[in-house]
């Protein structure tokens, strides 16, 4: 499994995931906050399955 997420993309995903997960504890306390696990996990492992299917990458170009 190759990484297909860049540093900025990963950072945004982790922050969004944590914010969504916080909705299960504070605020409206809705179970929809568990959707935040998806961006949190994909940001942590630097791989997005949807990016893989669409052949997208946000990583920096490799230098030769």
C-alpha positions in Angstrom: 0.0 0.0 0.0 1.6 3.2 -1.2 1.0 6.6 0.4 -1.2 8.8 -1.7 -1.8 11.7 0.7 0.5 14.7 1.2 1.4 16.3 4.5 -1.2 19.1 4.3 -3.9 16.6 3.2 -3.1 14.4 6.2 -3.1 17.2 8.6 -6.5 18.5 7.5 -7.9 15.0 7.6 -6.7 14.4 11.2 -8.1 17.7 12.4 -11.4 17.2 10.7 -11.6 13.7 12.1 -10.9 14.9 15.6 -13.5 17.7 15.4 -16.1 15.2 14.1 -15.3 12.7 16.8 -15.6 15.5 19.5 -19.3 15.8 18.4 -19.9 12.4 20.1 -18.7 13.8 23.5 -19.5 17.5 23.5 -21.9 19.6 21.7 -24.9 17.8 20.2 -23.6 14.4 21.3 -24.7 12.8 18.0 -23.5 9.3 16.8 -22.9 10.9 13.4 -19.6 12.1 14.9 -18.2 8.6 14.4 -18.0 9.4 10.7 -14.9 11.3 11.9 -13.1 7.9 12.2 -12.8 7.7 8.4 -10.7 10.9 7.9 -8.8 10.3 11.1 -7.7 6.8 10.1 -6.9 7.7 6.5 -4.9 10.7 7.6 -3.0 8.5 10.1 -2.0 5.9 7.6 -1.5 8.3 4.7 -3.6 6.2 2.3 -7.1 7.0 1.0 -8.8 4.1 -0.7 -11.0 6.5 -2.8 -7.8 8.3 -4.0 -6.5 4.9 -5.0 -9.6 4.1 -7.0 -9.5 7.5 -8.7 -5.7 7.3 -9.1 -5.2 10.7 -7.3 -2.2 11.7 -5.3 -1.6 14.7 -3.1 2.0 13.7 -2.3 4.9 15.8 -3.6 6.4 14.7 -6.9 9.4 12.3 -6.4 12.7 13.9 -7.2 15.2 11.8 -9.3 
